[in-house]
Amino acid sequence: MKVLVVDDEIDVKILFEQRFRKEIKSGEFDFSFAFSGEEALDFLRVQGQNAILILSDINMPGMSGLQLLEKIKSEFIQPSPLVYMITAYSDAANYDLAMQLGADDFLTKPIEFNILKEKLKSIEL
């Protein structure tokens, strides 16, 4: 499964590669990383609909994760990739807005990687 992780924190790449080492090595997951909403859109436009799932931070400089979510759900509709929003702030306003904009799930930081793995493995392609 191709997964695009969008987060302005560069260390997130190392963290995902460590936590999913076995799944990456076996080919179960193929992670790509974008460090801004703009970079994520560029990736999606070049790669087409290859990303099945997008894990996006909400709070990023420039384009926020919520703005990115809105663009993904309006531009990439055949079918739209799943988008899981990730935030350090689990406030109701962000959750409600993310769901209104079409988020498929909402996760809080620090990410519980065991729970995330279960969610990802349960996605039917």
Contacts in CASP RR format, 6 or more apart in sequence:
PFRMAT RR
TARGET T0000
AUTHOR 0000-0000-0000
METHOD contacts of the structure
MODEL  1
MKVLVVDDEIDVKILFEQRFRKEIKSGEFDFSFAFSGEEALDFLRVQGQN
AILILSDINMPGMSGLQLLEKIKSEFIQPSPLVYMITAYSDAANYDLAMQ
LGADDFLTKPIEFNILKEKLKSIEL
1 28 0 8 1.000
1 29 0 8 1.000
1 30 0 8 1.000
1 52 0 8 1.000
1 53 0 8 1.000
1 120 0 8 1.000
1 123 0 8 1.000
1 125 0 8 1.000
2 30 0 8 1.000
2 32 0 8 1.000
2 50 0 8 1.000
2 51 0 8 1.000
2 52 0 8 1.000
2 53 0 8 1.000
3 29 0 8 1.000
3 30 0 8 1.000
3 31 0 8 1.000
3 32 0 8 1.000
3 51 0 8 1.000
3 52 0 8 1.000
3 53 0 8 1.000
3 54 0 8 1.000
3 55 0 8 1.000
3 120 0 8 1.000
4 31 0 8 1.000
4 32 0 8 1.000
4 33 0 8 1.000
4 34 0 8 1.000
4 40 0 8 1.000
4 43 0 8 1.000
4 44 0 8 1.000
4 51 0 8 1.000
4 53 0 8 1.000
4 54 0 8 1.000
4 55 0 8 1.000
4 81 0 8 1.000
5 12 0 8 1.000
5 13 0 8 1.000
5 16 0 8 1.000
5 31 0 8 1.000
5 32 0 8 1.000
5 33 0 8 1.000
5 34 0 8 1.000
5 54 0 8 1.000
5 55 0 8 1.000
5 56 0 8 1.000
6 33 0 8 1.000
6 34 0 8 1.000
6 35 0 8 1.000
6 36 0 8 1.000
6 37 0 8 1.000
6 39 0 8 1.000
6 40 0 8 1.000
6 54 0 8 1.000
6 55 0 8 1.000
6 56 0 8 1.000
6 57 0 8 1.000
6 60 0 8 1.000
6 65 0 8 1.000
6 68 0 8 1.000
7 33 0 8 1.000
7 35 0 8 1.000
7 55 0 8 1.000
7 56 0 8 1.000
7 57 0 8 1.000
7 60 0 8 1.000
7 86 0 8 1.000
8 35 0 8 1.000
8 36 0 8 1.000
8 57 0 8 1.000
8 60 0 8 1.000
8 61 0 8 1.000
9 57 0 8 1.000
10 35 0 8 1.000
12 33 0 8 1.000
12 57 0 8 1.000
13 33 0 8 1.000
16 31 0 8 1.000
16 33 0 8 1.000
17 24 0 8 1.000
17 31 0 8 1.000
19 113 0 8 1.000
19 117 0 8 1.000
20 29 0 8 1.000
20 31 0 8 1.000
20 113 0 8 1.000
20 117 0 8 1.000
23 29 0 8 1.000
23 117 0 8 1.000
24 30 0 8 1.000
24 31 0 8 1.000
28 121 0 8 1.000
29 120 0 8 1.000
32 43 0 8 1.000
32 47 0 8 1.000
32 51 0 8 1.000
34 40 0 8 1.000
34 42 0 8 1.000
34 43 0 8 1.000
36 60 0 8 1.000
36 61 0 8 1.000
36 62 0 8 1.000
36 63 0 8 1.000
37 56 0 8 1.000
37 60 0 8 1.000
37 62 0 8 1.000
37 63 0 8 1.000
37 65 0 8 1.000
37 67 0 8 1.000
37 68 0 8 1.000
38 62 0 8 1.000
38 63 0 8 1.000
40 54 0 8 1.000
40 56 0 8 1.000
40 68 0 8 1.000
41 63 0 8 1.000
41 68 0 8 1.000
41 71 0 8 1.000
41 72 0 8 1.000
41 75 0 8 1.000
43 51 0 8 1.000
44 51 0 8 1.000
44 72 0 8 1.000
44 75 0 8 1.000
44 76 0 8 1.000
44 81 0 8 1.000
48 76 0 8 1.000
49 76 0 8 1.000
49 78 0 8 1.000
49 79 0 8 1.000
49 81 0 8 1.000
51 81 0 8 1.000
52 81 0 8 1.000
52 82 0 8 1.000
52 123 0 8 1.000
52 125 0 8 1.000
53 81 0 8 1.000
53 82 0 8 1.000
53 83 0 8 1.000
53 84 0 8 1.000
53 120 0 8 1.000
53 123 0 8 1.000
54 72 0 8 1.000
54 81 0 8 1.000
54 82 0 8 1.000
54 83 0 8 1.000
54 84 0 8 1.000
55 84 0 8 1.000
55 86 0 8 1.000
55 107 0 8 1.000
56 65 0 8 1.000
56 68 0 8 1.000
56 69 0 8 1.000
56 83 0 8 1.000
56 84 0 8 1.000
56 85 0 8 1.000
56 86 0 8 1.000
57 65 0 8 1.000
57 85 0 8 1.000
57 86 0 8 1.000
57 87 0 8 1.000
58 64 0 8 1.000
58 65 0 8 1.000
58 66 0 8 1.000
58 85 0 8 1.000
58 86 0 8 1.000
58 87 0 8 1.000
58 89 0 8 1.000
58 94 0 8 1.000
58 98 0 8 1.000
59 65 0 8 1.000
59 87 0 8 1.000
59 88 0 8 1.000
59 89 0 8 1.000
63 71 0 8 1.000
65 85 0 8 1.000
66 85 0 8 1.000
66 94 0 8 1.000
66 97 0 8 1.000
66 98 0 8 1.000
66 101 0 8 1.000
69 83 0 8 1.000
69 85 0 8 1.000
69 98 0 8 1.000
69 101 0 8 1.000
69 102 0 8 1.000
69 103 0 8 1.000
70 101 0 8 1.000
72 80 0 8 1.000
72 81 0 8 1.000
72 83 0 8 1.000
73 80 0 8 1.000
73 83 0 8 1.000
73 101 0 8 1.000
73 102 0 8 1.000
82 104 0 8 1.000
82 105 0 8 1.000
82 123 0 8 1.000
83 102 0 8 1.000
83 103 0 8 1.000
83 104 0 8 1.000
84 103 0 8 1.000
84 104 0 8 1.000
84 105 0 8 1.000
84 106 0 8 1.000
84 107 0 8 1.000
84 119 0 8 1.000
85 94 0 8 1.000
85 98 0 8 1.000
85 103 0 8 1.000
85 105 0 8 1.000
85 106 0 8 1.000
85 107 0 8 1.000
86 107 0 8 1.000
86 108 0 8 1.000
86 109 0 8 1.000
86 111 0 8 1.000
87 94 0 8 1.000
87 106 0 8 1.000
87 107 0 8 1.000
87 108 0 8 1.000
87 109 0 8 1.000
88 108 0 8 1.000
88 109 0 8 1.000
89 108 0 8 1.000
90 108 0 8 1.000
94 106 0 8 1.000
95 106 0 8 1.000
98 106 0 8 1.000
99 106 0 8 1.000
105 119 0 8 1.000
107 116 0 8 1.000
END
